[in-house]
C-alpha cells in the first residue's frame, strides 16, 4: 500500500479499486488453500495433540488467530459440544476466532472468504482509499474492547504457535503489560532459535525481561522437545495445587 501510494500518489481511485480487487482475490485464494490443506490428516508428531489434554485441565478459553477448526477438534474430543452453542454457532466463552473461521460448526458447515479477516492493524498507517486493508474494517466476530477486557482478566496465559508479528502487536501489548504482577505465562517456541525470537518480541513490550520474570511466572518451552509435555504437566500441577 505504501509503495503503491508513492508510485501513483494519494486518492487514485482507479488504482485503489484494482488493489481492492487483488486483495479480495488474495483472500479467496487463502481461503481455498486452507480448506484444501485441511483435507490432509494432522501429522502424528503434532505436539498440540499431546499438549491439549494438559491445557484442558485448566478452565480454558482459547483465542485463535487461525482460521481452521483444528483447535475446536482438539478441545471437543469425540462427542463434546464444548465449542458450540445449540444452534451450531461458536461458543465464545470457550473459543474466540479473532480473524474469523472457515467453518461455523462442528459439522464443518462452510463459511465463505468474506468470513475470514486478512490485513493490518490500526497502528499501521495507509491512505484512506486503502482502508479495506484494516482488519477492523472487515468481519470481526468479537469486539476489540471486549477482547482486551477478556485478555486482561486472565491470570494464566498459554501461547502456542504464535510468531507474535507486527500485524497482531495490539493484542500482545495487552497480553504483556509491563505492569503485570503474579501472572503465569507458558510460552512455546520451536527449538532454541524460535524461543530466542519470541523472547526478543516479548522484550519489546515489557522492557527488562528479567525484571518481568521476577514479578511473574514465565516459562519458555521448546515444543520440539519430548520433555515439553512433562514440563507442561509440572507447571499445571503447580497451578492447580496453588489454587
C-alpha positions as CSV (number, residue, x, y, z in Angstrom):
1,X,0.0,0.0,0.0
2,X,2.8,2.4,0.9
3,X,4.7,1.7,-2.2
4,X,1.6,2.0,-4.3
5,X,0.8,5.4,-2.9
6,X,4.4,6.5,-3.5
7,X,4.1,5.4,-7.1
8,X,0.7,6.8,-8.2
9,X,0.0,9.4,-5.4
10,X,-2.8,9.6,-2.9
11,X,-6.5,9.4,-3.8
12,X,-6.1,7.5,-7.0
13,X,-9.5,5.8,-7.1
14,X,-8.8,3.6,-10.2
15,X,-5.7,2.1,-8.7
16,X,-7.3,1.7,-5.3
17,X,-10.2,-0.2,-6.9
18,X,-7.8,-2.6,-8.7
19,X,-5.8,-3.0,-5.4
20,X,-9.1,-3.9,-3.6
21,X,-9.9,-6.5,-6.3
22,X,-6.4,-8.0,-6.0
23,X,-6.8,-8.1,-2.2
24,X,-10.1,-9.9,-2.4
25,X,-8.6,-12.4,-4.8
26,X,-5.8,-13.0,-2.3
27,X,-8.2,-13.7,0.5
28,X,-10.2,-16.0,-1.7
29,X,-7.0,-17.9,-2.6
30,X,-6.0,-18.2,1.1
31,X,-9.5,-19.5,2.0
32,X,-9.4,-22.1,-0.7
33,X,-5.9,-23.2,0.0
34,X,-6.6,-23.7,3.7
35,X,-9.7,-25.7,3.0
36,X,-7.6,-28.0,0.7
37,X,-4.9,-28.3,3.4
38,X,-7.5,-29.3,6.0
39,X,-8.4,-32.3,3.9
40,X,-5.0,-33.8,4.8
41,X,-4.6,-35.7,8.1
42,X,-2.9,-33.9,11.0
43,X,0.8,-35.1,11.3
44,X,1.2,-37.7,14.0
45,X,4.1,-35.7,15.6
46,X,2.0,-32.5,16.1
47,X,2.7,-31.5,19.7
48,X,-0.6,-29.8,20.2
49,X,-2.4,-33.1,20.1
50,X,-0.4,-34.2,23.2
51,X,-0.4,-30.9,25.0
52,X,-4.1,-30.2,24.7
53,X,-5.1,-32.7,27.4
54,X,-2.8,-30.9,29.8
55,X,-4.2,-27.5,28.9
56,X,-7.7,-28.7,29.2
57,X,-7.2,-29.3,32.9
58,X,-7.4,-25.6,33.4
59,X,-10.6,-23.6,32.9
60,X,-9.6,-22.9,29.3
61,X,-10.7,-20.2,26.9
62,X,-8.9,-20.2,23.5
63,X,-8.2,-17.2,21.4
64,X,-7.3,-18.2,17.9
65,X,-5.7,-16.1,15.2
66,X,-6.0,-19.1,12.9
67,X,-8.9,-19.8,10.5
68,X,-9.2,-23.5,10.8
69,X,-11.3,-25.7,13.1
70,X,-8.3,-27.7,14.4
71,X,-8.5,-26.1,17.9
72,X,-12.2,-26.9,18.2
73,X,-11.5,-30.5,17.2
74,X,-8.8,-30.9,19.8
75,X,-10.9,-29.1,22.5
76,X,-14.1,-31.1,21.8
77,X,-12.8,-34.6,21.7
78,X,-15.2,-37.0,20.0
79,X,-18.6,-36.0,21.2
80,X,-18.3,-33.0,23.5
81,X,-20.3,-29.9,22.3
82,X,-18.0,-27.6,24.3
83,X,-17.1,-25.2,21.5
84,X,-20.6,-24.8,20.0
85,X,-24.0,-23.5,21.1
86,X,-27.2,-25.5,20.4
87,X,-27.6,-23.7,17.0
88,X,-24.0,-24.7,16.0
89,X,-22.7,-21.1,16.4
90,X,-19.4,-20.8,18.1
91,X,-19.4,-20.6,21.9
92,X,-17.1,-17.6,22.5
93,X,-16.9,-18.5,26.2
94,X,-14.6,-21.3,25.1
95,X,-13.3,-20.4,21.7
96,X,-12.7,-16.9,20.1
97,X,-11.8,-16.9,16.4
98,X,-10.4,-13.4,16.2
99,X,-9.9,-13.5,12.5
100,X,-13.0,-15.5,11.6
101,X,-13.1,-19.1,10.6
102,X,-13.5,-21.4,7.6
103,X,-16.3,-23.3,9.4
104,X,-19.1,-22.2,11.7
105,X,-19.9,-25.5,13.4
106,X,-18.9,-29.0,14.5
107,X,-20.3,-30.2,11.2
108,X,-17.9,-28.0,9.3
109,X,-20.6,-26.0,7.6
110,X,-18.9,-23.8,5.1
111,X,-18.4,-20.1,5.6
112,X,-17.2,-18.0,2.7
113,X,-14.0,-16.0,2.1
114,X,-15.7,-12.8,3.5
115,X,-15.8,-14.6,6.9
116,X,-12.1,-14.5,7.4
117,X,-10.1,-11.4,8.2
118,X,-6.8,-10.7,6.4
119,X,-4.9,-7.5,6.7
120,X,-3.3,-5.0,9.1
121,X,-3.9,-3.4,12.5
122,X,-4.9,0.3,13.0
123,X,-1.4,1.1,14.2
124,X,-0.2,0.7,10.7
125,X,-1.0,3.8,8.6
126,X,-2.2,3.6,5.0
127,X,-4.2,6.2,2.9
128,X,-8.0,6.3,3.3
129,X,-8.7,4.6,-0.1
130,X,-6.7,1.6,1.2
131,X,-8.7,1.3,4.5
132,X,-10.1,-2.0,3.3
133,X,-6.8,-3.5,4.5
134,X,-7.7,-2.8,8.1
135,X,-8.9,-5.9,10.0
136,X,-11.2,-3.7,12.0
137,X,-13.0,-2.8,8.7
138,X,-13.7,-6.4,7.9
139,X,-15.9,-9.0,9.5
140,X,-14.6,-9.2,13.1
141,X,-16.6,-11.6,15.2
142,X,-15.5,-10.3,18.6
143,X,-15.5,-6.7,19.7
144,X,-12.0,-5.3,20.3
145,X,-12.8,-3.7,23.7
146,X,-14.4,-6.9,24.9
147,X,-11.4,-8.9,23.8
148,X,-9.0,-6.5,25.6
149,X,-11.0,-6.9,28.8
150,X,-11.0,-10.7,28.4
151,X,-7.2,-10.8,28.0
152,X,-6.6,-8.5,31.0
153,X,-8.9,-10.6,33.2
154,X,-6.9,-13.8,32.9
155,X,-4.2,-15.0,35.3
156,X,-2.7,-17.7,33.2
157,X,-1.7,-17.4,29.5
158,X,-0.7,-20.2,27.2
159,X,0.9,-19.1,23.9
160,X,1.4,-21.7,21.2
161,X,2.1,-21.4,17.5
162,X,2.3,-17.6,17.5
163,X,5.2,-15.7,15.9
164,X,3.9,-12.5,17.5
165,X,4.5,-10.5,14.4
166,X,3.6,-6.8,13.8
167,X,0.1,-7.4,12.4
168,X,-1.2,-8.6,15.8
169,X,1.0,-6.4,18.0
170,X,-2.0,-4.7,19.5
171,X,-3.1,-7.8,21.3
172,X,0.4,-8.8,22.5
173,X,0.9,-5.3,24.0
174,X,-2.2,-6.0,26.1
175,X,-1.0,-9.5,27.0
176,X,2.5,-8.5,28.0
177,X,1.7,-5.5,30.2
178,X,5.0,-4.4,31.9
179,X,2.9,-3.7,35.0
180,X,1.7,-7.3,35.2
181,X,2.2,-8.9,38.6
182,X,1.7,-12.6,39.7
183,X,0.6,-13.7,36.2
184,X,1.7,-17.0,34.6
185,X,2.9,-17.2,31.0
186,X,3.5,-20.6,29.4
187,X,5.1,-19.8,26.0
188,X,6.0,-22.4,23.4
189,X,8.6,-21.9,20.7
190,X,10.1,-24.3,18.1
191,X,13.7,-25.1,19.0
192,X,16.1,-22.6,20.5
193,X,16.0,-20.1,17.7
194,X,12.2,-19.9,17.9
195,X,12.4,-19.3,21.6
196,X,15.0,-16.6,21.3
197,X,12.9,-14.9,18.7
198,X,9.8,-14.9,20.9
199,X,11.9,-13.7,23.9
200,X,13.1,-10.8,21.7
201,X,9.5,-9.9,20.8
202,X,8.3,-10.1,24.5
203,X,11.2,-7.8,25.5
204,X,9.9,-5.2,23.1
205,X,6.7,-5.0,25.2
206,X,8.0,-5.4,28.7
207,X,11.4,-3.8,28.5
208,X,13.5,-5.6,31.1
209,X,12.6,-9.3,30.6
210,X,14.4,-10.4,33.7
211,X,12.5,-7.9,35.8
212,X,9.2,-9.0,34.2
213,X,10.1,-12.6,35.0
214,X,10.8,-11.8,38.6
215,X,7.3,-10.4,39.1
216,X,5.5,-13.2,37.1
217,X,5.9,-16.9,36.4
218,X,7.2,-17.1,32.9
219,X,8.2,-20.4,31.3
220,X,9.5,-20.8,27.7
221,X,9.1,-24.3,26.5
222,X,10.6,-25.9,23.4
223,X,7.7,-27.8,21.8
224,X,10.1,-29.8,19.6
225,X,11.4,-31.5,22.8
226,X,9.8,-34.7,24.0
227,X,10.0,-33.3,27.5
228,X,7.6,-30.5,26.7
229,X,4.6,-32.5,27.8
230,X,6.1,-33.3,31.2
231,X,7.3,-29.7,31.7
232,X,3.7,-28.5,30.9
233,X,2.2,-31.1,33.3
234,X,4.5,-29.9,36.1
235,X,3.6,-26.3,35.6
236,X,-0.2,-27.0,35.5
237,X,0.1,-29.3,38.5
238,X,1.7,-26.4,40.4
239,X,-1.0,-24.0,39.3
240,X,-3.9,-26.4,40.3
241,X,-2.3,-27.2,43.7
242,X,-1.9,-23.5,44.3
243,X,-5.5,-22.8,43.6
